[in-house]
Amino acid sequence: MTATAAYAAVAVVQRGLPLLLLPIYTRVLTPAEYADLGVLIAIWIGLTLIFSFGQEVSLFRNLFQTDRGTENRRRLLETGANLLLIVPLGVAAILVVPSVLTVHKWLMVDPLDLALVLLSAALFVSSTVLPFTVLRAEERLRDFIQLNVILAVTTTALTLAFVVWLDWEVRGWFLATIFSNLATWIWTARILPWPWGIKIHGKDVRALLRIGLPLIPHHLSFWGLQLANRVILVGLVTQVQVALFTLASTLALPVTLLAGSMIYGVIPRYGDAIKDPSRRPALAGIVTVQVSALASVGVAVALLAPAFCTLLFPPLYARAAPLIPVIALGLAIGALYAVPLNAAALLAGRTTFAWVVTLLAASANLGVLYAAVPTYGLEAAAVAVCVGNAVLFLGTAVYSRLVARGALPYEWRRLSWSMAVLVGCYIGAVMTSGYDSPLDVVVRILWLAGAASVLVRLRIVPIGLAHRPVPQAPG
């Protein structure tokens, strides 16, 4: 359990560090510039999902099916590295012409900024997907920490230099990511046996694409669910409103960050269960901790982030505070989808129709946006996040039950107690405090501390989970 927590913590720090500097960025950038940045970051994330073409999951599963130090392992890494170099840069080169000529007009952003987004996303995928996957699969925690520190420190330092000091605005943000990704790429070549020749082996390509390609529509639909709202809102509301929704979504982002980080941490345990099915009951206990942690962060963000919004940011952004709890709830519900999806993709090796569920969820989200935002404003956009994520979680649970029934036992009783404690914490905190003063923050922190102590007292989040057998949950 210690290693799992370490991987999760490292990923949280690497991805969450920019959030600490957000009050600075919202003072340096105008609301219109911050709105543009929010739209371009959403596009950047969508591009990274396209450029990675499902290889994080595919590589991980294939790595656990080959032994370290063998010729098969070397050929797999060689093929994966070259695919993740050629495909992202090639697709970015293809997309740059239509983006610069026409797409930027629809998005109302600078064409050069959009071109930099394409290059930045391609370099990010090429420099991170393979090394982070390999280091987690091989549980090389020290190298994993080093690579994350390099990426986090260089990105943060260069962003401060380009955006705050040199005042390069939105363009400086993406120039910083380009240079930090290059630095990460250079360091990766030192810690991994990086192939310098372009060699792609047909058998390994087929193995990687068999699982990876079906995840592309899934990832695109997931992007449409989680981040397309900012892009769609450009044509529905004012730039200031886009900036407000962007800030509310960003302050709710710790839910998504922890979800991704927990996946980073628990995936090696799925690898253990792939090789040894007798470890699946122990994996169920880890999943209980994962779900409880995700729900806890959802409640914490819903309670604390509105107060931070009103106390730390310029007064204009205070209108974003009421949106945050609704968005955080939606993101927390959606984050839980990773549990049944991992059971289907990693334990059962079935991803072919996962995209259908995410497409339905994205459609529900966008349908609510177009139907309700013109009448009800940003509140409807926040509700759309909840609706879409609820469809995502429920649909993925049904899909996983169909293709991976019995692959992962769940501890339903402990999970039910966990949800009951956290719901009670949220209701109690909202009834006894607001989000306008430091005293409100203190009251809400006390409620969260009380909920955490109850979870530990009930042994819902046990210590030393990895070192003792976990009984299979009833049902």
C-alpha positions in Angstrom: 0.0 0.0 0.0 2.9 2.3 0.6 4.1 2.1 -3.0 0.6 2.7 -4.3 0.3 5.8 -2.2 3.7 7.0 -3.3 2.9 6.8 -7.0 -0.4 8.5 -6.4 1.2 11.3 -4.3 3.9 12.0 -6.9 1.3 12.3 -9.7 -0.8 14.6 -7.6 2.2 16.9 -7.0 3.2 16.9 -10.6 -0.2 17.7 -11.9 -1.5 19.8 -9.1 1.4 22.3 -8.7 0.1 24.7 -11.3 -3.1 25.0 -9.2 -1.2 26.7 -6.4 -0.2 29.4 -8.8 -3.6 30.0 -10.2 -4.3 33.1 -8.1 -1.2 34.7 -9.7 -2.2 33.8 -13.2 -5.8 35.1 -12.8 -4.3 38.5 -11.8 -1.7 38.6 -14.6 -4.2 37.6 -17.3 -7.3 39.5 -18.2 -10.6 37.5 -18.0 -10.7 37.3 -21.8 -7.1 35.9 -21.9 -7.9 33.5 -19.1 -11.0 32.3 -21.1 -8.8 31.7 -24.1 -6.3 29.8 -22.0 -9.1 27.6 -20.6 -10.3 26.8 -24.1 -6.8 26.0 -25.4 -6.0 23.8 -22.4 -9.2 21.8 -23.0 -8.1 21.4 -26.6 -4.6 20.4 -25.5 -6.0 17.7 -23.3 -8.2 16.4 -26.1 -5.2 16.3 -28.4 -3.1 14.3 -25.9 -5.9 11.7 -25.8 -5.9 11.4 -29.6 -2.1 11.4 -29.9 -1.7 8.7 -27.3 -4.2 6.4 -29.1 -4.8 4.3 -26.0 -1.2 3.2 -25.6 -1.0 3.8 -21.9 -3.4 1.0 -21.1 -2.2 -1.2 -24.0 1.5 -0.9 -23.1 0.8 -1.7 -19.5 -1.1 -4.8 -20.2 1.5 -6.0 -22.8 4.4 -5.2 -20.4 2.9 -7.5 -17.8 2.6 -10.3 -20.3 6.4 -10.2 -21.2 9.3 -10.8 -18.9 11.9 -8.1 -18.1 15.3 -8.5 -19.8 14.0 -10.6 -22.7 14.2 -10.0 -26.4 10.4 -9.8 -26.6 10.4 -7.0 -24.0 13.1 -5.1 -25.9 11.1 -5.3 -29.1 7.9 -4.3 -27.4 9.5 -1.2 -26.0 11.2 -0.3 -29.2 8.0 -0.5 -31.1 6.0 1.4 -28.5 8.6 4.2 -28.3 8.7 4.7 -32.1 4.9 4.6 -32.4 4.6 7.2 -29.7 7.2 9.4 -31.5 6.0 9.1 -35.1 2.2 9.1 -34.6 1.8 12.2 -32.4 4.1 14.4 -34.4 2.7 13.1 -37.7 -0.9 13.8 -36.7 0.0 17.2 -35.3 1.7 18.1 -38.7 -1.5 17.0 -40.5 -3.8 19.0 -38.2 -1.8 22.2 -38.2 -2.9 23.5 -41.6 -6.7 23.3 -41.0 -6.2 24.6 -37.5 -4.3 27.7 -38.6 -6.5 28.4 -41.6 -10.1 27.8 -40.2 -10.5 26.2 -36.8 -9.0 29.1 -34.9 -11.8 31.3 -36.2 -14.5 29.1 -34.8 -12.7 29.0 -31.5 -11.9 32.7 -31.6 -8.2 32.1 -30.6 -4.9 33.2 -32.1 -3.8 30.8 -34.9 -0.2 30.7 -33.7 -1.4 29.8 -30.2 -3.4 26.9 -31.7 -0.3 25.7 -33.6 1.7 25.8 -30.4 -1.0 23.7 -28.7 -0.7 21.0 -31.3 3.1 20.8 -31.0 3.0 20.9 -27.2 0.4 18.1 -27.0 2.4 15.9 -29.4 5.7 16.4 -27.5 3.9 15.7 -24.2 2.7 12.3 -25.4 6.0 11.4 -27.0 8.0 12.3 -23.9 5.7 10.9 -21.1 3.4 8.0 -22.1 6.0 5.3 -22.6 8.4 6.2 -19.7 5.7 6.7 -17.1 4.0 3.5 -18.1 7.2 1.5 -18.0 8.4 2.9 -14.7 5.0 2.1 -13.1 4.9 -1.3 -14.6 8.4 -2.1 -13.3 7.8 -0.2 -10.0 10.9 1.9 -10.4 9.6 4.5 -7.9 12.9 6.5 -7.7 13.1 7.1 -11.4 9.4 7.8 -11.6 9.8 10.5 -8.9 12.8 12.0 -10.7 11.0 12.3 -14.0 7.9 13.8 -12.5 10.0 16.4 -10.5 11.8 17.4 -13.7 8.5 17.8 -15.6 6.8 19.7 -12.7 9.7 22.0 -11.9 10.6 22.9 -15.4 7.0 23.5 -16.4 6.2 25.7 -13.4 9.5 27.7 -13.6 9.1 28.3 -17.4 5.4 29.2 -17.1 6.2 31.8 -14.4 9.0 33.2 -16.5 7.1 33.4 -19.8 3.6 34.3 -18.5 4.3 36.5 -15.4 7.8 37.9 -16.0 8.0 38.2 -19.8 4.2 38.8 -20.1 3.8 36.5 -23.1 0.3 35.7 -22.0 -1.3 32.6 -23.4 1.5 31.9 -25.9 4.0 31.8 -23.0 2.0 29.1 -21.3 2.4 26.7 -24.2 5.9 27.6 -25.0 6.8 26.7 -21.4 5.1 23.2 -21.9 7.1 22.7 -25.1 10.4 23.3 -23.5 9.6 21.3 -20.4 8.6 18.3 -22.5 11.8 18.5 -24.4 13.7 18.5 -21.0 11.7 15.4 -19.9 12.4 13.7 -23.2 16.2 14.2 -22.7 16.0 12.8 -19.2 14.0 9.8 -20.3 16.8 8.8 -22.7 19.1 8.5 -19.6 16.9 6.3 -17.5 15.4 4.0 -20.1 17.0 1.9 -22.9 15.7 4.4 -25.5 15.8 3.1 -29.1 17.6 5.6 -31.3 16.8 3.8 -34.6 13.3 3.7 -36.1 12.3 0.1 -35.8 8.7 -1.1 -35.6 7.9 -4.8 -35.3 4.7 -6.0 -36.8 3.7 -8.5 -34.1 4.1 -5.9 -31.4 2.2 -3.3 -33.4 -0.8 -5.6 -33.7 -0.6 -6.4 -30.0 -0.4 -2.7 -29.0 -3.1 -1.5 -31.4 -5.6 -4.3 -30.6 -6.2 -2.9 -27.1 -5.2 0.8 -27.8 -7.3 1.6 -30.9 -10.7 0.8 -29.5 -9.9 3.2 -26.7 -9.6 6.2 -29.1 -13.4 6.9 -29.4 -13.7 6.2 -25.7 -11.1 8.8 -24.9 -12.5 11.3 -27.3 -16.0 10.8 -25.8 -14.5 11.2 -22.4 -12.9 14.5 -23.5 -16.3 15.6 -24.8 -17.8 14.8 -21.5 -15.2 16.4 -19.2 -13.6 19.3 -21.1 -15.6 20.2 -24.3 -17.9 22.4 -22.2 -15.5 25.2 -22.3 -15.2 25.0 -26.1 -18.9 24.8 -26.6 -19.6 27.7 -24.2 -17.6 30.0 -26.5 -20.6 30.1 -28.8 -23.3 30.3 -26.1 -22.1 32.8 -23.4 -19.8 35.8 -23.0 -16.0 35.5 -22.6 -16.3 36.5 -18.9 -18.7 33.7 -18.4 -16.4 31.3 -20.1 -13.6 32.5 -17.7 -15.9 32.0 -14.7 -16.8 28.4 -15.8 -13.1 27.7 -16.5 -12.1 28.8 -13.0 -14.9 26.8 -11.4 -13.9 23.7 -13.4 -10.2 24.3 -12.6 -10.8 24.6 -8.8 -12.8 21.3 -9.0 -9.9 19.7 -10.8 -8.3 18.1 -7.7 -11.0 15.5 -8.0 -9.8 14.5 -11.5 -6.2 14.8 -10.5 -6.6 12.4 -7.6 -8.5 10.0 -9.8 -5.7 9.9 -12.4 -3.1 9.7 -9.6 -4.9 6.8 -7.9 -5.0 5.0 -11.2 -1.2 5.6 -11.5 -0.9 4.0 -8.0 -3.2 1.0 -8.2 -2.4 -0.1 -11.8 0.6 -2.2 -10.6 -1.8 -4.1 -8.3 -3.9 -4.9 -11.4 -0.8 -6.2 -13.0 -0.3 -8.5 -10.0 -3.9 -9.7 -10.4 -3.3 -10.4 -14.1 -0.4 -12.7 -13.4 -1.9 -14.2 -10.2 -5.8 -14.4 -10.0 -5.5 -15.3 -6.3 -4.6 -11.7 -5.6 -7.9 -10.3 -6.8 -9.6 -10.4 -3.3 -6.7 -8.2 -2.1 -7.2 -5.9 -5.1 -10.8 -5.5 -4.0 -9.6 -4.0 -0.7 -7.4 -1.6 -2.5 -10.3 -0.6 -4.7 -12.3 0.2 -1.6 -9.6 2.6 -0.4 -9.4 4.1 -3.9 -13.2 4.7 -4.1 -13.3 6.1 -0.6 -10.4 8.4 -1.3 -12.0 9.7 -4.5 -15.3 10.3 -2.8 -13.5 12.1 0.1 -11.7 14.4 -2.2 -14.9 15.1 -4.1 -16.6 16.2 -0.8 -13.5 18.2 0.3 -13.3 20.1 -2.9 -17.0 20.8 -2.9 -16.7 22.2 0.7 -13.4 24.1 0.5 -12.9 25.3 -3.1 -15.8 27.8 -3.1 -14.2 29.5 0.0 -10.8 29.6 -1.7 -12.5 31.1 -4.8 -14.1 34.0 -2.8 -11.0 34.6 -0.6 -8.0 34.2 -2.9 -9.1 35.4 -6.3 -10.1 38.8 -7.7 -13.7 39.8 -6.8 -14.9 39.3 -10.4 -14.4 35.5 -10.0 -16.5 35.2 -6.9 -19.4 34.3 -9.1 -17.7 31.1 -10.0 -18.0 29.8 -6.3 -21.6 28.4 -6.4 -20.7 26.4 -9.5 -17.8 24.4 -7.9 -19.8 22.0 -5.7 -22.0 20.9 -8.6 -19.0 20.4 -10.9 -17.0 18.6 -8.1 -19.9 16.2 -7.5 -20.1 15.4 -11.2 -16.3 14.8 -11.5 -16.4 12.6 -8.4 -19.2 10.5 -9.9 -17.3 10.3 -13.2 -14.0 9.4 -11.6 -15.4 6.2 -10.2 -15.9 4.9 -13.7 -12.2 4.0 -13.8 -12.8 1.1 -11.4 -15.2 -1.0 -13.6 -13.3 0.1 -16.7 -10.0 -1.2 -15.3 -11.7 -4.5 -14.5 -12.8 -4.7 -18.2 -9.7 -3.4 -19.8 -6.9 -4.8 -17.6 -8.3 -7.9 -16.0 -10.5 -9.1 -18.9 -8.6 -7.4 -21.7 -11.9 -6.2 -23.2 -12.1 -2.6 -24.6 -13.9 -2.9 -27.9 -17.2 -1.3 -27.0 -16.2 0.9 -24.1 -16.5 3.9 -26.3 -20.2 3.4 -26.7 -20.8 4.3 -23.0 -18.5 7.3 -23.1 -20.2 8.5 -26.3 -23.6 8.3 -24.6 -22.3 10.2 -21.6 -20.7 12.9 -23.8 -23.9 13.2 -25.8 -25.9 13.6 -22.5 -23.5 16.3 -21.4 -23.6 18.3 -24.6 -27.4 17.8 -25.0 -28.0 19.5 -21.6 -25.5 22.2 -22.5 -27.3 23.2 -25.8 -30.8 22.7 -24.3 -30.4 24.5 -21.0 -27.5 27.0 -21.0 -29.1 29.6 -23.3 -32.0 29.8 -20.7 -30.4 29.0 -17.4 -26.8 30.1 -17.9 -23.7 28.6 -16.2 -25.7 26.7 -13.6 -27.0 24.5 -16.4 -23.5 24.0 -17.6 -22.5 22.7 -14.2 -25.5 20.4 -14.0 -24.6 19.1 -17.5 -21.3 17.9 -15.9 -23.2 15.8 -13.3 -25.6 14.4 -15.9 -22.9 13.3 -18.3 -20.7 11.8 -15.6 -23.6 9.9 -14.0 -24.3 8.3 -17.4 -20.6 7.5 -17.7 -20.3 5.7 -14.4 -23.5 3.7 -14.6 -22.9 2.8 -18.3 -19.4 1.6 -17.6 -20.5 -0.4 -14.6 -23.0 -2.2 -16.8 -20.5 -2.8 -19.6 -17.9 -4.1 -17.1 -20.5 -6.5 -15.6 -21.2 -7.8 -19.1 -17.6 -8.4 -20.2 -15.8 -8.9 -17.0 -18.3 -10.4 -14.6 -16.5 -11.8 -11.5 -13.1 -10.5 -12.5 -13.0 -8.0 -9.6 -15.0 -8.7 -6.4 -16.3 -5.6 -4.6 -16.6 -5.0 -0.9 -20.2 -3.6 -1.0 -20.7 -3.2 2.7 -17.6 -1.2 3.4 -18.3 0.9 0.3 -21.8 1.7 1.5 -20.6 2.8 4.9 -18.0 5.0 3.3 -20.6 6.8 1.1 -22.9 7.2 4.0 -20.2 8.9 6.2 -19.2 11.3 3.4 -22.7 12.3 2.5 -23.5 13.0 6.1 -20.3 15.1 6.4 -21.2 17.2 3.4 -24.8 17.9 4.6 -23.6 18.7 8.1 -20.9 21.1 6.8 -23.3 23.0 4.4 -25.9 23.4 7.1 -23.5 24.8 9.7 -21.3 27.1 7.5 -21.0 29.2 4.4 -18.0 29.9 2.2 -17.4 33.7 2.7 -14.9 33.8 5.6 -11.9 32.0 7.1 -14.1 30.8 9.9 -16.3 29.0 7.4 -13.1 27.2 6.1 -12.2 26.2 9.7 -15.7 24.7 10.3 -15.7 22.8 7.1 -12.2 21.4 7.8 -13.4 20.2 11.2 -16.3 18.3 9.5 -13.8 16.7 7.0 -11.5 15.8 9.8 -14.4 14.2 11.7 -15.4 12.2 8.6 -11.8 11.0 8.1 -11.6 9.8 11.7 -14.8 7.9 11.3 -13.6 6.2 8.1 -10.4 5.1 9.9 -12.3 4.1 13.1 -14.6 1.9 11.0 -11.6 0.4 9.2 -13.0 1.5 5.9 -9.6 2.9 5.1 -7.4 0.3 6.8 -3.7 0.7 7.4 -1.4 -2.0 6.1 -3.9 -3.3 3.6 -1.3 -4.8 1.3 0.2 -6.9 4.1 -2.9 -8.9 5.2 -5.5 -10.9 3.4 -8.7 -9.1 2.6 -11.8 -11.2 2.8 -14.0 -11.3 -0.3 -17.0 -9.1 0.0 -20.4 -10.7 0.1 -22.3 -10.6 -3.2 
